[in-house]
Amino acid sequence: MNHGVIDIGTNTLLLLVISPEGGTLEDLCRFGRLGEGLDATGKLKPEAITRALEICREYRRVLDLHGVHVPTVIATQAMREATNAADFIGPAEEILGAPIEVISGQREAELAFTSVTKLFPELAAWPFVVVDVGGGSTEVIVSNGKRAVSSTSLPIGAVRLSERHLKHDPPLAEEVTALLDDIDRQLAPLELPTGVTVVGTAGTATTIAAVDLGLAKYDPDRVTGLRLDPKVVERQLHKLLAMTVAQRRGMRGMEPERADVIAGGVAIYARLLNRVGATVFITCDRGIRWGLAHERMSTG
């Protein structure tokens, strides 16, 4: 039987359908921006709920095409935080025909780590760090090469930080300073190794890769496993912060729907790579949806 997994995030809703043998039948990304305005108000906007529910209807149709009756559905930071999360969850469960599990940041980190270790078993020889920058939160997992020794979920993400700090287009110098200071404060308490490989999952990381490759059409196989010098991320950040949103939308490799928040996400990676003195940055398209899929396959 085919397996279906849906990951409902702050910026995107992701659908993965895999065959019993593990082959990819569908891997879809839609931008619901459920977390629009959430950092300021603590609530989901009605228009954001409407957008996301329409995506759920689309995904239900795709699931039906592949014979998936009850998908595994998880939701992350926006649903953890919104005081009116039930306004979305109830209708979405009815549309999808499945319960929605609002997972903890710790669980999110665990799934990201599972996905990366399944995909890159060669990393097990050395300490490394996995970073999943989402729209509303960032998960940081430290591995000693054999297992995860720490995992932390930070309440910073591409949508949250862009809305909080980057008010002008392009951002003002003082807004950029406030953005970087905010990230550094969040990273400061973490105990992180130095001189290690960092693996970045989720949309911000894959956008960094797609822009570096100049992809006219997104290709998950080309961005997954791409090894970048951390200086590439720093250079991209400076370029993005100097551009207007319209200019970012015109970049090869940029998904237009990410253009207004991409700088906030890239800044998180840039500051973390700098903090650990990373030797290489590896990008990975396979995020927490794949971690869940691996679990589903292993349990049948």
N, C-alpha and C positions, 0 to 999 in steps of 0.2 A: 504493500500500500504506500502511496506517495505521502510524504510529510509536508506540512505547511507551517511556517513560522512567521509571525508578524511582530515587528518591533516598533512600538509607538513612542517616538521621541519628541523632544522639544521643538525640533525643526522639521524632521522628516518622519514619514511612516514607511517602513521597509517590509517587503514581502519576499520570502524565500520559499520556493517549492522544490523539493528534491525527491528523486526516485528512491526506491528501497536500496538500490546499489550505491546511492550517494551522488548520482548525477544531477546537475542543475537543470531544472525544468523552467523555472522562472526566478528572476532576481530583480525586483522592481523597487524603485525609489520614487516617492512622491513627497512634495513639500507642503505639509499641512500648517507648519509654523504654529503649532498648538501653544507654544510658549510666548507668543507675541504679547508684549506688555506685562507678562507675568511677574517679572522682577520688581516692577513698580507697584503693581496692584495686588499681587497674591492671588489673582483670579484669572481664569480662562475667559477670553473674549468670546461673545456669541458668534462672531464671524469666523473666529478660529475653529470653534467647535463645528460649525457648518462645513468649513473646508475639509476638516479631518473626517467627518462622517461621510462625505461624498467619496473620499478616498477609500474608506472602509467598504462602501457599496461596490466600488470598482474591484477591490481585492476579493470580495465575496464571489463576484462573477468569475474571476480568474481561478479561485479555489474550486468552484464548481466544475470548470472545464477540466481540471486535473483530478477530479474525484476525491478531493479532500473535504471531508464532512466537518470535522472539528479540528481547526488549526490550534497550535500553541500560540497564545498571544500574551505578550508582556508589554508593560509600559514603564517609563523611567522617570526622570527628574520632574518633568512638568506635572505628571500625575501624583508624584510624591508630595508635591508642594502646593498645588492649587487647592484652595478651600472649596471650590465648586467642581472638583474633579468628577463627582458623580453625574453632573450634567452631561458629560461626554461619555463616561464609562457605561452607564445604563443603556443609552441608545446604541452605542458601538457594539456592546455584547449582543444585543438583539439582532443587529445587522449581520454580525460575523457568525452568530450561532455558536459562540464559545465564550468562556469566562476570560476576563482580562486580569492577569496577575500584575499588580504594581510591585515591582521588585526593588529591593534595597540597593543602595550604591555598592555595597559589598558584593552582592550577588552579580551586579552588573560587571564589576571588576573581575570576578571569577569567570564569567562567561567570555569576556574579552581575552583573558589569559588562556582559557581552554582553546579558543579558536586559533590563537597565535602558535601555541605549542604543537597543535595538531598539524599546522601548515608548515612550520619551520622547525622540525625536530633537531636540525643541526645546531640550533641555538643552545641546546642543553649542555654544551661543553663549557660554557662560560656564563658569568653573571650578565643579566640584561634587564632592561626596563620596558614594560609595555604601557603605552599611554593611549587612552581613548578619549579624545576631545569631542564632546557632543554639543548640543545646543544650549543645555542648561547645567550640565555637570561634566567633570573630567575625572576619569578613573586612572590611577597610577599604581601599577603593580610591579614590585621588585622581585626578581628571581635570582637565586644563587646559582642557577644553572640546572638544578635538580628539581626545585619546587619554588612556589611563591612564598617568600618570607614576609612580605607585607603588602597590603593593598589598601588604598585610600580613595574615597570619593570626595572630591572637592566641589563646592557649589559655584563653579565658574565654567562658562561655556561660551561658544561663539555668539549665540543670540543674546544671552544675558549680558555679557561684557560690552558688546557693541551697543546695545540699548542703554546701558548704564553710563558709558563714557564717551562714545563717539557720536556726538550730537551734530557736528557740522560735516559738510561734504565738499572737499575732503576734510578730515579731522584737523583740529587746531593742535599746535604743539603741546599745549597744556593738557589737552584731552588725551593725547598719546602718553604723556608722562603719567597721568592718573591711571590709565589702563595698565601700563607696565608695572607701576607700583602696586596696584591691586593684585595682579598675578603673583608678583614676588612675595607679597604678604601671605598669600595662600600657600605658596610652595615652601616658605621658610621653615615651618615645623617638620617637614618631611625628612626622614633619614634616607638619603639616596646615595648609591655608590657613585664613583667617579670613573671616567675613562671607559665607559661601557657602550654597548649597542643599545639604541632606543628604537622600539618598534611602534609605529603610530597606526592606529586603526580608525575607522569611521571616516565621514565625509570630508572633514577638514584635511586630514592627512592625505587622502586620495586626491583631493583637489590640488594640494601642493605638488604631488607627483604628476598629475595631468597637465598642470601649467608648465612644469619643468620640461615635460616631454612635448608640449605644444600640440596636444591631441585635438584634432578637429572633432572626433567622436570618442566618447569615453570608452575605454577598454580595460575592464577589471584585471585581465590577465597581464597587461603591460604595467599597470601600477602596482600590482601585488608582487612584492619581492624587490621592488626598485630600491637600490641603495644610493643614498644621497649624502653628500658632504653637508654637515649641519650648517655650514656657511650659506648654502643655497637657501635654506629656510629664512635665515636672517636677511638675506638680500631680497627675497620675495616680500617679507614683511615691510621693509622700508619702501619698496615699490608700491605695494598696495596702499600703504598709509598716505602716500603722496598723490594717489589717484582718486578721482570721483567714482561714485558707484557706477555711473554710466560707462566710464572708461574701463572699469573692472569687468563689466559685463561683456565688453568687446575682446577680452583676452582669450586666446586659444587655450582650451582646457578648463575654462571657467564655466560652471553651470550658472546660468543667469540668476537663478533663485538663491544662490549662495552669495552673490556679489556684495550685498549690503552688510553681511555679517562675517565674511571670510577673514577680515583683518583681525577681528577679536579672537578667532580660533587659531590663526597662524601665530599670533602673539603668544599664546599659551605654549605652543610647541617651541617657539624660538627661545622663550625664557627658560623652559625646562631643559632644552638641549644645552643651553649655556650653563645652567646650574650644574648639570652632571658632567660637563666637559665631554659630551658624547663623541665617540669616534666615528660613528656612522648612524644615519637615520634610515630605517627601512620602512617603507609604506606598505599597507596591507588593506585590501578591500574587504576582507572577511572579518567582520566585527561580531557583536554579541549574538546576532541572529544565527551565525554559523556555530557558535558555541552551543546554543540551544539545539540546533539541528544534530550536532554530534551526540548530544545527550539523548535525544529522541531515538536516534539510530541504534545507540548502544543498548537501549532498554526495549527496543522493538516498538 
